[in-house]
Amino acid sequence: MKVLVLTTSYPRDANDPAGQFVLDAVENVRVRGVDVEVVSPASFRHFELAYGHGIVGNIRARPWLLLLAPLFLWNFRRAAASREADLVHAHWLAAGAVAMTLRKPYVVQVWGTDVELARRVPWLARPVLRRARLVIAASHSLADAARELGARDVRVVPSGVEIPESVGAPEEPPHVLYVGRLSAEKGVLELVQAARGLPLRVVGDGPLRTQVPDAVGFVPPSELGASYERAAIVAVPSRREGYGVVAREAMARGRPVVASAVGGLLDAVVDGETGLLVPPGDVTALRAALERLLDDPELRARLGAAARERARHELSFDAATDALLRVYEDALS
């Protein structure tokens, strides 16, 4: 089987965090013997629409970039059209629009931001989803959204994360960790407000960097594991979240997660079992949850152990790859 992966986000080198979860899926499918070729903005001229703050973030910062979107898609299609494949796997709806023009069977995977935008212009997304052999969603929330937009056959395939053989003890005194983009939808400003006076470490970058002055910026993916292990608690306070890779990476390392009760986070965090859930945007509830865990090492240990066990059974690369290969086989059958 030869698969062509089309994605609007993909690492350009070993230290680039962009689209790391797409790379992980590609590499694990290759290990199973599938011939995979990737076309991403690293393969063609993207007019600064990709990378940086992401396509949506870049357009928000410089709205005139939207005028270059047709050229971006044209270059994307031209780079993809020269490749041979039995099946096309498009990540995000923009790549799905390119896949739809290639006259090859394709599956499209939705991730969150694309679905939010598609709700504003559903007539653009509907043909992409309906013509796909199958639609892949990383969470049940995303699957429901895809069906609302016209997808007929949707499969939930959680994205795999690395499950280390062992994990070390967190640093003392305990601190809270945030990892991700510094943007409004991630709830990072609510977290900064809720954690005022509490030990908080912020790893990430984005348009709100000036409002989070202590943020250390992005770190290479190879160094993130150490950041998780040093932390006692990982906070994922998103206002919306299609999947929530950070929550699952934290679980894999035995760290309890304090997360907003939204989207794909509801698939991962079981309140009182693998972490604590709070209403999105509720600063008071978020602070109470953080303080509760910081003050109770036994509760942290119990939730963290349950989180790691759940990740081991449901979120391994092997489980994710098995599910993805079944999707490929069904799409071609």
N, C-alpha and C positions, 0 to 999 in steps of 0.2 A: 504494500500500500504506500502510495506517495501522497503526502498531505502538504498543501501550501497554506501557511499561516499568514494572515494579513492582520496587522496590528498597528494602531496609531501610537503605541508606547512600547518601547523595548530597550533594554540596556545597550548603550553604545560601547561600554567597556566594563571591566570587572567591578569598578567602583561606582557605577551609575545605578541608582535605585529605581529609575523609571521602568515600569513594566516588569519588575523582577519576577512577579508571579506568573507572567506569561512565559518568560524564559524557563522557569522551573518546570512548567507543564511540558514545554517543548523538549527539554533535555530528558525528562523521564519517559516520554513517549519514544524518543530516539533509542533509549536503552532497551526498550521492548522490541526493537527491530523495525520501527516505522521510519520511512525516509521522509524527513521534514525539511522544508525550505521556508525561510521567513522573509517577508517583505515588510519593512517598517520605514518610518521617516528617515532612519539612518541610511536607507537604500536609495533615496531620491531627494531632490531639492524640495524642502518643506516650507520655505519662506518665513522661518522663525515661528510658524504656527505650533509646531510640536516642541516638546521638551520645555525646559524652564519651568513655568508654572502650570504646564499642561495646556492643551488646546483651549479649553474653556477659560482658564485663568489668563492666558495670553491675550485672548480676544477681549476679555473684560478690561485688562490693563491698557490695551491698544485697540479700540474698536475698529479702526480702519483695516486691521488684519483680516476682518471678515470678507473684505473685497477680494482677498487672495485665495479664499477657500476653494473656488472652482478650479484654480490652477493647481492647488494642492491635490485635489481629488483627481485631476487629470494626470498629474505626475505619478500619483499612487497607482492609478489604473494602468498606466503605461509600464510601470515597473512590474506589476503583477501579471500583465497579459503575456509577457514573454516566457513565463514559467509553465511547465507541464505539471499536472497533478490529477490524481483520481478524485480528490476531495479538497475543498477549500474550507479552512476554519478561520472565520473572521471574528476578531475581538473588537467589540464596540460597534455601534450601528453605522458609524461612518465607514468603517472597513467593510461592513455588510453591504452598504450601498455599492462599493467597488466590486465586491464578490458577485453581486446580482448581475453585473454587466459582463461577466467573464464566460458565460455559457458553460459553466461547470457546476456539478452538484456542490452545494455549500451548506455549512452550518454556521450560525451566528451566535456569538456569546455576548450577553448583555452584562454590564458591570455596575451601573448605578447612575452616574452622571448623564450618560447617553439616554437612559430611560426618562430621567427628569426633564431633559430638553425635549424628548420626543412627545411627552405629554402635552407640550405647547403646540406642536405641529404634528399630530398623529398621522395625518395623511401622508407625510414623508416617510414615517417609519413603517407604516402598515405593509406596503408591498415588499420591503426588505424582509420582514418577519414572515410573511405568508408564503413567500417563494422559497424560503429556506427549507431544506429537508427536515431539519430539527433546529430547535432553539435551545441553547444551553444557558442556565442561570446558576449562579453560585449559591443562591439562597432561595428559600420559598417565597420571600417577599418579592424578590426580583422575578421569580417565575410568575407570580400573580400579576405583576405589572406588565410583563411581556404578553400574557394572555389578554389583558385589557386592551393592549395595542394591536391585537390581531393575530398573535402567534397561535398556531394550531397544536403543535406537539412540542412540549417544553420538558426538558429533563433537568433535574437539579443535580449538579455536580460540584460539590464543595472543592475549593482550591486547596491542594495539599500544602503542608508546611513541614519543615524539617523537625523531626522528633529526636532530640539528642539522646544518646545512650544514658547519660547521667547529667544532673544539673547541680550546681553549687548552691551554697546558702547565700541569701541576700546580704548586702552590706548592713552594718550597724553604725549609727542608728538608721532605722528604715526610712525609705523615701518613696515618693510616687514618681512614676515615669510616664511621659507622653511621647509617642512616636508618630510622626506623620506630617502632612502638609499644614502649614499655618494659614488656614483659610476659615472663613466664617462658618461654612457648613460642617466643619470638623468640631465646632464647639470649643476651640482652644481658648477663646477669650473668657468664656464662662468658667473654664477650668482654672485659668489664672486668677479669676476673681474668687472662685470657691476655695482655692488652695492658698490664699493670702496668709502668710505666716506659717504655712506648712512646708515641709521639705519637698520640693518639686524639681524634677529635671526634665527639660524639654529638648527633644531631638527632632529636628526638622527645619524646614524653611518654607517660605511662601509669601503671599502678599501682605500678611499681617506681621511680618518679622519685626517691624519697628515697634509694634505694640507688645511684643514678647521679647524684651531686650536680653534676657538671660538664655535664650535658645542657643544651642550649640551648632545649629545647622544640620544638614544631612550628614550622616556617616555612611561609609561603605557598607553594603549588605553583610559582608564578612565580619563586621565589627558589631552588628546589632545584637547578636546573641549575648555578648558580654554585657551590653546595656540592660537587656532583659534580666539577666541573672543578678546583676547588682541591685536591681529594684526589688522592693517588697510588694508593690502594687503597681498595676498598669491601668491607666485611665484612658477610656475611649468615649469621650463625651459628645459624640457626633449628633448634630441635629437630624441628619439623615445618613444612612450608610447601607449601600447595596450589599456588601459582604462583610468587611471588617477583618482584613488580613492581620492587623496588629493584635487584635483580641485573640486570634487563634495562635499566633506566634508566641504570645505571652502564656497561653494555656499549655502549649507544648513544653514550655520551660517551667511549668509548675507555679506560675504566678497568678494570684487571684486578679480578676478584672472587674473594675467598676465601669460600667458601660451604660449608655443611654438605651432605653427600651424602644429601639427603632430598627426597622429593616432586618438586614442580615445578622445583626448582633443578637437578635432573639433566637436565632438558630444555634448560636454558640454558647451564650452565657445563660445558665439556669440560675435564677435568683435564689441565693441562699445555698446553692450547691456547688457551682463552679465560680461564682462571683456575685456581685451585687448589681441590680438594675435600678436606674433612677429615671424619672421623666426627663425627656430632652429639654435643655434650656433651664432646668430648675437648679439654680445655683445653691440654694439652701439644702436640697436633698443630696446634691453632689458632695457638698462639704461634709454633711452628716455621714455619708457612706465612707468617704476617705478617712475621716476621724475615727469611725468605728473600727476600720481595719488597722489603722496605724496603732490604735490603742489595744488591739487584741491579737497577739502573735499566734495563739492557738487557733483562732478563727482563720487567720491568714494561711496557716499551714494546712488546715483541713480543706479549705476551698481550693488552694493551690494543688494539693494532691489529687483531688477529684477532677480538677481541670486537666491536669496532665494525663490522667487515666482516660478521660474522654477523648482527648486529642490523639492518644495512642491508637484508639480503636477506630476513630472516625475521620481523622484529618491527616493521616500519613500520606506520603507521596504514592505508596503502593495502592492504597484505597482510591485515591483520586485518579491515578492512571488507569486502574481497572475500569472505573466508571466512564472515563473519557474514551477508552478504546471500545467499550460497548456502544457508545454514541456513534463513533465512526463506523462501526460495523453495521449498525441499524440504518444509518444514513445512506450507506451504499447498497443495502440489501434490496 
